[in-house]
């Protein structure tokens, strides 16, 4: 996969040269390039923003530097993602869709917003959530991280991400490692029993419990199996006792 990022702060993306994404780049599983669209400004001051027509607070990004920077990028530009608080909320499903693409282009805004004509370049307007960041850079980093880890061979094991929270529509079950007893806090006995079926049932039940407690909205649209329905009944009975 090739990822191109249009930004006026390319140094903010140095974080992508470390950890999992850094290793993915070393293995040539992903290629990440930043494009400083300030370098495409044609005015003497290299301004990339101006006052909005009709008046109002703040400054808007000019279309010209972004259009020219975009046109300098090689490749099919299959998905062009504009980071915008008014965009569609980013989800795990969106990350899975992005991970299937050959090339992603991110446009990171700053200041008050964009000239509306910039959106003619865009296939997806995306937001991290119902809050406002100073610019689109931090949102782009989060989305890139969530996407790249889904590319085959990026993670050490093919199934490493399958049980992550949201990957299967539920929150992830609690996990433990050694020692079995730490300062009087013990690992649930079922996890040390060696009984794989009981472990599977425990994990499913605890995943449902956590989802019910913290994100009940996820259960409203989830296709529950008969086993899950019974486990939820058991959980409710336990909470009532």
DAQUIRA-V914277 format. One record per residue. N is the residue number from 1. RES is the residue in one small letter. SS is DSSP state (H for helix, E for strand, C for the rest). PHI is phi in whole degrees, -180 to 180 (NA if undefined). Layout:
n=N res=RES ss=SS phi=PHI
n=N res=RES ss=SS phi=PHI
//
This chain:
n=1 res=x ss=C phi=NA
n=2 res=x ss=E phi=-113
n=3 res=x ss=E phi=-123
n=4 res=x ss=E phi=-115
n=5 res=x ss=E phi=-125
n=6 res=x ss=E phi=-92
n=7 res=x ss=E phi=-158
n=8 res=x ss=C phi=-101
n=9 res=x ss=C phi=-130
n=10 res=x ss=H phi=-61
n=11 res=x ss=H phi=-65
n=12 res=x ss=H phi=-65
n=13 res=x ss=H phi=-93
n=14 res=x ss=H phi=-59
n=15 res=x ss=H phi=-59
n=16 res=x ss=H phi=-75
n=17 res=x ss=H phi=-91
n=18 res=x ss=C phi=-120
n=19 res=x ss=H phi=54
n=20 res=x ss=H phi=-60
n=21 res=x ss=H phi=-71
n=22 res=x ss=H phi=-61
n=23 res=x ss=H phi=-66
n=24 res=x ss=H phi=-64
n=25 res=x ss=H phi=-69
n=26 res=x ss=H phi=-61
n=27 res=x ss=C phi=-83
n=28 res=x ss=C phi=62
n=29 res=x ss=C phi=-82
n=30 res=x ss=C phi=-146
n=31 res=x ss=E phi=-119
n=32 res=x ss=E phi=-117
n=33 res=x ss=E phi=-133
n=34 res=x ss=E phi=-101
n=35 res=x ss=E phi=-125
n=36 res=x ss=E phi=-82
n=37 res=x ss=H phi=-73
n=38 res=x ss=H phi=-63
n=39 res=x ss=H phi=-68
n=40 res=x ss=H phi=-101
n=41 res=x ss=C phi=-66
n=42 res=x ss=C phi=-99
n=43 res=x ss=C phi=-82
n=44 res=x ss=C phi=-63
n=45 res=x ss=C phi=-87
n=46 res=x ss=C phi=59
n=47 res=x ss=C phi=-74
n=48 res=x ss=C phi=-115
n=49 res=x ss=E phi=-138
n=50 res=x ss=E phi=-158
n=51 res=x ss=E phi=-72
n=52 res=x ss=C phi=-74
n=53 res=x ss=C phi=-61
n=54 res=x ss=C phi=87
n=55 res=x ss=C phi=85
n=56 res=x ss=C phi=131
n=57 res=x ss=C phi=-80
n=58 res=x ss=C phi=81
n=59 res=x ss=E phi=-124
n=60 res=x ss=E phi=-114
n=61 res=x ss=E phi=-68
n=62 res=x ss=C phi=-72
n=63 res=x ss=H phi=-72
n=64 res=x ss=H phi=-56
n=65 res=x ss=H phi=-62
n=66 res=x ss=H phi=-72
n=67 res=x ss=H phi=-61
n=68 res=x ss=H phi=-67
n=69 res=x ss=H phi=-64
n=70 res=x ss=H phi=-62
n=71 res=x ss=H phi=-70
n=72 res=x ss=C phi=-80
n=73 res=x ss=C phi=-80
n=74 res=x ss=C phi=-89
n=75 res=x ss=C phi=117
n=76 res=x ss=C phi=-77
n=77 res=x ss=C phi=50
n=78 res=x ss=C phi=-63
n=79 res=x ss=E phi=-132
n=80 res=x ss=E phi=-117
n=81 res=x ss=E phi=-109
n=82 res=x ss=E phi=-99
n=83 res=x ss=E phi=-82
n=84 res=x ss=E phi=-150
n=85 res=x ss=E phi=-56
n=86 res=x ss=E phi=-88
n=87 res=x ss=E phi=-78
n=88 res=x ss=E phi=-70
n=89 res=x ss=E phi=-66
n=90 res=x ss=C phi=-68
n=91 res=x ss=C phi=-136
n=92 res=x ss=H phi=-62
n=93 res=x ss=H phi=-62
n=94 res=x ss=H phi=-65
n=95 res=x ss=H phi=-60
n=96 res=x ss=H phi=-63
n=97 res=x ss=H phi=-66
n=98 res=x ss=H phi=-62
n=99 res=x ss=C phi=-66
n=100 res=x ss=C phi=-85
n=101 res=x ss=C phi=-84
n=102 res=x ss=C phi=-81
n=103 res=x ss=E phi=-148
n=104 res=x ss=E phi=-121
n=105 res=x ss=E phi=-122
n=106 res=x ss=E phi=-109
n=107 res=x ss=E phi=-111
n=108 res=x ss=C phi=-102
n=109 res=x ss=C phi=-86
n=110 res=x ss=C phi=-152
n=111 res=x ss=C phi=65
n=112 res=x ss=C phi=-78
n=113 res=x ss=E phi=167
n=114 res=x ss=E phi=-116
n=115 res=x ss=C phi=-63
n=116 res=x ss=H phi=-56
n=117 res=x ss=H phi=-68
n=118 res=x ss=H phi=-61
n=119 res=x ss=H phi=-68
n=120 res=x ss=H phi=-68
n=121 res=x ss=H phi=-86
n=122 res=x ss=C phi=-99
n=123 res=x ss=C phi=-102
n=124 res=x ss=E phi=-140
n=125 res=x ss=E phi=-103
n=126 res=x ss=E phi=-130
n=127 res=x ss=E phi=-127
n=128 res=x ss=C phi=-75
n=129 res=x ss=C phi=168
n=130 res=x ss=C phi=-85
n=131 res=x ss=C phi=-155
n=132 res=x ss=C phi=-116
n=133 res=x ss=C phi=-101
n=134 res=x ss=C phi=-62
n=135 res=x ss=C phi=-155
n=136 res=x ss=C phi=-84
n=137 res=x ss=H phi=-62
n=138 res=x ss=H phi=-64
n=139 res=x ss=H phi=-66
n=140 res=x ss=H phi=-62
n=141 res=x ss=H phi=-60
n=142 res=x ss=H phi=-64
n=143 res=x ss=H phi=-68
n=144 res=x ss=H phi=-63
n=145 res=x ss=H phi=-61
n=146 res=x ss=H phi=-63
n=147 res=x ss=H phi=-83
n=148 res=x ss=H phi=-63
n=149 res=x ss=C phi=-65
n=150 res=x ss=C phi=-91
n=151 res=x ss=C phi=-70
n=152 res=x ss=C phi=-51
n=153 res=x ss=C phi=80
n=154 res=x ss=C phi=-70
n=155 res=x ss=C phi=-84
n=156 res=x ss=C phi=-60
n=157 res=x ss=C phi=-119
n=158 res=x ss=C phi=-58
n=159 res=x ss=C phi=-99
n=160 res=x ss=C phi=-60
n=161 res=x ss=C phi=-96
n=162 res=x ss=C phi=-68
n=163 res=x ss=C phi=-100
n=164 res=x ss=C phi=-61
n=165 res=x ss=C phi=-55
n=166 res=x ss=C phi=80
n=167 res=x ss=C phi=-63
n=168 res=x ss=C phi=-109
n=169 res=x ss=C phi=93
n=170 res=x ss=C phi=-123
n=171 res=x ss=C phi=-76
n=172 res=x ss=C phi=-73
n=173 res=x ss=C phi=-69
n=174 res=x ss=C phi=-64
n=175 res=x ss=C phi=-130
n=176 res=x ss=C phi=-138
n=177 res=x ss=C phi=-138
n=178 res=x ss=C phi=-69
n=179 res=x ss=C phi=-82
n=180 res=x ss=C phi=-67
n=181 res=x ss=E phi=-130
n=182 res=x ss=E phi=-128
n=183 res=x ss=C phi=52
n=184 res=x ss=C phi=83
n=185 res=x ss=E phi=-100
n=186 res=x ss=E phi=-103
n=187 res=x ss=C phi=-71
n=188 res=x ss=C phi=-52
n=189 res=x ss=H phi=-58
n=190 res=x ss=H phi=-59
n=191 res=x ss=H phi=-74
n=192 res=x ss=H phi=-107
n=193 res=x ss=C phi=-79
n=194 res=x ss=C phi=82
n=195 res=x ss=C phi=-89
n=196 res=x ss=H phi=-64
n=197 res=x ss=H phi=-68
n=198 res=x ss=H phi=-66
n=199 res=x ss=H phi=-64
n=200 res=x ss=H phi=-60
n=201 res=x ss=H phi=-64
n=202 res=x ss=H phi=-62
n=203 res=x ss=H phi=-63
n=204 res=x ss=H phi=-63
n=205 res=x ss=H phi=-64
n=206 res=x ss=H phi=-71
n=207 res=x ss=H phi=-65
n=208 res=x ss=H phi=-65
n=209 res=x ss=H phi=-62
n=210 res=x ss=H phi=-64
n=211 res=x ss=H phi=-64
n=212 res=x ss=H phi=-62
n=213 res=x ss=H phi=-77
n=214 res=x ss=H phi=-105
n=215 res=x ss=C phi=-138
n=216 res=x ss=H phi=-59
n=217 res=x ss=H phi=-62
n=218 res=x ss=H phi=-67
n=219 res=x ss=H phi=-73
n=220 res=x ss=H phi=-63
n=221 res=x ss=C phi=-110
n=222 res=x ss=C phi=-89
n=223 res=x ss=C phi=-84
n=224 res=x ss=C phi=-79
n=225 res=x ss=C phi=-81
n=226 res=x ss=H phi=-59
n=227 res=x ss=H phi=-62
n=228 res=x ss=H phi=-65
n=229 res=x ss=H phi=-60
n=230 res=x ss=H phi=-66
n=231 res=x ss=H phi=-65
n=232 res=x ss=H phi=-66
n=233 res=x ss=H phi=-63
n=234 res=x ss=H phi=-63
n=235 res=x ss=H phi=-63
n=236 res=x ss=H phi=-63
n=237 res=x ss=H phi=-64
n=238 res=x ss=H phi=-65
n=239 res=x ss=H phi=-70
n=240 res=x ss=H phi=-78
n=241 res=x ss=C phi=-86
//
